[in-house]
Amino acid sequence: MTLMVDNMERLKGSITYLCGPIDNVEDDGVIWRKQIGEILSARYGMKILDPTDKPFKTHTLKYQEIGEEKISAHKLRAEGRFAELAEKFKGIVRADLRCVDLSDVLIAYLPKDVLMCGTIHEIVVSTESKKPTLLVVEGGRKNLSHWFWGIIPSEPHTENRSGWIFDSWDALFDYLDEINRADEDIMPEPKSSRWVMLDVGSR
C-alpha cells in the first residue's frame, strides 16, 4: 500500500463522506452538503461522497431518498405499507453504509433538535472502522448528545473544539488545515494514527 506523504497536500484525493440527517430536515440536507463539499474540494482536493447525490453507476439502482423518493417513503409509512417501506430502505441503508465503508474520513453535521437514526448508525460504523470521524455541532459542543462524548475522541480541548468535536465549520477547517500541512511524523491529536489515506489514484 502507498500512503499520501506530501506534507502540504495530505488530504488531496482523500474520500470524505458527508453525514447528517435527511429524513427530518426540510431541505433533505442538500444545501449544507453542497456548500461544504465545494469548500472541501476546492481547499483540500478532497473527493466527496454525498448521500443526497449518490454516486452509483447508471446501470445500478439509484437508492435515492430525497425529493419525490422521500415523499414516497412517507406515504408508504402513512398507509401502513411496511413491507414495501422495509424493502426500499434495505437498499438505501446498504448503499449509504457502502459509502461510509469507501470513505477515508467521515464529516457529520448535527443540527439541534432533529431526530436522527441513520446519521448515528453511520457515525458508529465509522468509529468502529477507526476512521477519522469529525462532528460539527450546531450551536457548539454544549449541544452534543452525551453519548457521543463516550465514543468520539475528545482531547485535546481547545477554544473551539474537543478532539474531533467542533463548535463550527471554521473550527473544522482550522483543524483540517493542520492535518493537510502536518509533517508525517507529527500529526495533530487525537488519534493521529487513524489518518491513513491510500494514494490509489497515483497507481
N, C-alpha and C positions, 0 to 999 in steps of 0.2 A: 504494500500500500504506500502511496505517495501522499504526504501531507503538504498543505499550503504553508510555505515558510517565508514568503515576502513580508517583512515586518511592517510594511506600510500598506499592505493590501491583504491582510489576513482574512478578511471577510469576503473578498471578491470571489464570486462564483458559488458561495455557500447558499444552501437552500433553507428558506425560512417559511414556516407555516404560521399564518395569521389566525389566531384562535380567539373566539369570543362568541357571545350569544347571537343567534339568528332568529329563533322562534318567537321571542318575546320583545323584540325591538322593532320600531316602526319601519325603519329603512332596511330591514333584514341584515343589518351590519355591513352594508355595502360601502357606505361613504368613508368611514374611517379606514377600512382596508385599502380602498383605492388610494386615499391620500398618503397613508403611511407606507404602503407598498411602493409608491412612486419615490418617496424620500429614501427608503432603504435601497432601492435600485440605483438611484442617481448618486447617493452619497457613498455607498459601500460596494456597489456592484453585486448586491445580493439578488438571488432569484427567489421569486415569491410563489408560494402555494396558497391560494385563496379559495376557501370552501364555498364562497358565493360565486365563484367563476372557476369551477373545477376544470383542471387541465387534461381531461381524458380524451383519448384519440376519437376521431369521428366515427370509427366503426364499432365503438363500445357504447354502453349505456351512459347517459349524461349524469345520472344521480343528482339532479338538481333539487334544491329545497327552498328556493326563494321565488318571489313573484307569484305566478299562477300555480306553481307547484306547492307553494306554501298554503295558498288558499285551498287547493285541492285536499291537502293533508288535514286542514282544519275541518273541512266539510266531511271527510271520512270519519273523523273523530266525533263530530256533532251527530252524525247519522248512525253512529254505532257500528260502522263497518270496520271492525277492528282487525279482522284477518287481512283485509287489503292494506290497512294502515301499517300493520306489522311487516308485511311483505315489502312495502315501499321503503320503510326505514331500515330494514335489514341491509339493503343495498347502500343506502346513504351512510349509515354508520360504518359499514365496511370500507366504503370509498374514503371517508374522512380520516379514519384511522390509518388507512394506507398512506395518505398524505403525511400524517404525523410520522409514520414509520420512515418515509423517504426524506424527511427534513433533517437538517443539521441542527437547527435552532427552532424553538417554538416561542413566539411572542404572543401573549394573551392580553387583551383589553377587557377589564372587568368594570362595567358601569354599575353605579349604585342602584340598589332596589330592583334588580332584574333577576327573575327566576332563571336559573341555569342548570343544565344537566349535561348535555354533550360537551360543553366547554370544560366542565370539571373532569369528565371522563378523559378528555384529550390531555389535560394538564397532568393527570395521574399517570397516563400511559407514557408521556414524555419524561416525567421524572423517574419512572421505573426503568426507562431506557437509558438513563444517565445523560440525557441531552441538556444543554443549557435551556432552561425554562424560565422565561422572563415575563413578569407580571406588571402591567401598568394599571394602576387602580384609580378610577375616577374619584377625585376629592382627596386622594392621598392614602397612605398606608393605614391610617386610623380607620378607614372604612373596609379594610380587608377582613373577610371571614377568619375567625380564629384558627380554623382547621388548616388553612394554607401555611400558617406560621410553623406548623409541625412537619410540613413536607417540602417546603421550598427553602433552599439555603438562604439565610437571612443575615449573615455577617460579611463584611463589616457594616455597622450602622453609621450613616453619614447624614448630612443635612437633608438630602432629598431621596435617599434610598436606603434600604436594608438588604444587603446582598443582591438578590435578584428580584426584589420587590421595589417598585418605583412609584414615586409620587406624581410623575408627569412624563409626557413624551420627551421633553427636553432632558430630563434626568436619564432616561433610557439612552438617548442619543449620546449624551456625555460618556456614559459607560461604554457604549459600542465604539466610540472614538478611541477610548483607551484600549479596548480589545484589538481594534484594527491596526493600531500602531505599536502594539506591545512587542517587546523583544521576546523571542521564542522561549527564553529561559525565565522570564519574569512576567508572567501573565497575572493580571489583577484577580484578586479573590472575589467571590468564593468559587470553590471547585474549579480551579483553573485547568485541571486535568480533563474536564469534560469538553473543552473547546477543541474537538477533534473533527477536522473538516477535510474530506477527501478531495484531492485535486483531479477528479475523474476527467474533466474536460481537457486536460493537457496531454492525455494519453492517446 
